[in-house]
Amino acid sequence: MWALRGAMFLILLGCGIVWVYAGVWMRNVLGEAAIGLLMGFGGAFSALMAMFWGWLSDHTGRSTPIVCAGCLLTGVGLITLSQSQTVPGFILSQALLASGISATMTMMPLLALALLGGRKQGAGYGRFRMFGSVGYMVGLYILALVVQGVDRLLLIAGIVMILGVIPLLLANVQTSRHVERHGVGVLLRRKRLLRFLVAVFFFSFGGPAAFTFLALYAKQLGMDQASVGRLLGMCGVMAVVALPLMGSLADRVGPKWILTLAFIAMPVRVLIQSVTVSGVGLYLAQCFHFFTWAGPEVVVYVYVTRLVGEQDKGVAISAYLTTRTIAGIVANPLIGFLAEHAGFRPMFGIVACISAVGLALFWSLEHGRGERQ
């Protein structure tokens, strides 16, 4: 498990730099709307690749090589982005990053759950995932402070991602191959899974607003590179505290209530961003990362696995991540357009309302009069 934790540390260090600074780097050449379109393209490619990686994992039972390929693709994508100042270069780097990150984010939970077995998965996964959050903080609090220039920061993060292959090979986790699997057809067989994915779609509109476009808004308020890194790095601080706590709580109360908190917190988080005009307010909004990210990150993989069974968990987890990605495809251009033409604060208010639709749908699924988990 320690080798796998080391891999998670390196992977989230590199991915954190992508999530925070890719948009900042492209902003030197492009406007917010164009950045939104590029992010949407990356999201579309990521959605396709996530389903492919999930199917390949269930079909072969070999998840470790997929994650290794993801590290290499993400590393090359970061290096390419660091050297790009044209639209074709940005498109190529987005394709590489989408392919790589979708592989690592889809398969790493499967590797961790395979090592944990069936007992206290919430607490065990929370502790495992905490190492990724530490890597995320190291990238944004230390690496971004020490390295001068966003291009150099992206380059070093790419090298770090490639090094993530080493602990993955040392861990050498073996996952199961199930003969009785349904593939992508499981999405049609499980109506509760489909209803959950629709709720996730609307919930996920808050993601781009709370990361990529929050960084751009912070720059508009006058924050420099290091300050933006500290602001977004606060997500890592919250995650280190929240992941083990949420994991233990999930083992006691179940995934349903942890996800309920997440669906409530997302519109509140983005609404706070819509009314703030200072860095203090942005830091307050980041506190809700405790619920909007750490909670789902701990329990959602267990939740969807219970909905479909062990034999189809790869496809189910991929479907969840793909849904979030599709939401990003729709959300990024829309958010970019609204930010450029209406301003950041009205845009955040609209996104808060959209994510509230996800809350209503999930509440109906799990707390309404219909079938319950």
C-alpha positions, 0 to 999 in steps of 0.5 A: 500500500505504501508504494501505491500511496507514493504513486498517488502523491506524485500523480496528484502533485502533477494533476494539481498543477494542471487543474490550477495553472493550465488555464492561467498559462493559456490566458497569456494567449487566449480569452476566457471563452476560448479557454472554456472551449479548449477545456470542453474539448479536453473534457470530451476526449476525457469522457471517451477515454475514461469509458475505454479505460474502464472497459479495458480494465474490466475486460483484462483485469490489468489496471496497473499498466493502464495507470502507468500509461496514464502517468506517461501521457499526462507527463508528456501532455504537461511538457507539451503544454509548457512549450506551447503558445499556439492553439494547435499546441494547446489542442494537442496538450489537452488531448494528451492530458485528457487521455492520461488523467482519465486513466489515472483518476479512473483506475487508481481507486480500483487499485486501492479498493483491491488492496483494501478488501471489503472491510472499512473501505471508507476509512482505508480509502480516505487514508490512501487518498490523503497522500494524493492531497498532500502531493496536491499541496506540495505542488501548489504551496511549495513547487509553485512558490519555488519555481518561477514562471508557469511554463517551468512549473508545467515542465517540472510537473510533467517530469514528476508525473512520469516518475509516478510510474516507478512506485506503480511498478513497485506496487504491482497490484493485481485486480480481478477479471470477471467473466459475468460482466455486462460492459457499458450495457450496465448503464441501461440495466441499472436505473438508479445508477442512471438517476444518480449520474443525472444528478451528478451532471448538474452537481458537476457544473460547480467544478470548473467554477470552483477551480479553473475559473476561480483561479482566473477570478483571483487573478482579476482581483490582483493575486499573483502566481504564488497567491493563486497557488496558496488559494487553490492549495487550500483544497489540499489542506482541507482534503488532508483533514477531511479525507480520513474523517469522511472515510470514518464517518462513511463507515458509520453512516453510509455513503448516502449521507456523505453524498447528501452533504456534498450536494448541499455544499456545492451550490453554497460554495459557488454562491459565496464566490458570487458575492465576494470581492476579496481574497478573504471571501474566496478562502471562505468558499474554499472551506466547502471543499471539505464536503464538495470534494473530500466527501464524494472522493471517499464514498462515491466509488463504494456507492456506485460499486454497490449499485452495479456489483463488483463485476462491473465496477470499472465501467460504473466508476468510468461512467461516474467520471465520464458524467462529470467530464461531460458536465465539464464539456457543457459547463466550461464553454458556458462558464467562459462565455458568461465570465467574459460577457457578464462578469465572474460574479453573475456567472458564479450565481448562475452556476450555483443555481444549476448545481442546486438542480443536482441537489434536488435530483439526488434528494429525490433519489435517496430521500424521496418516496421512491426506492432507496438504497 
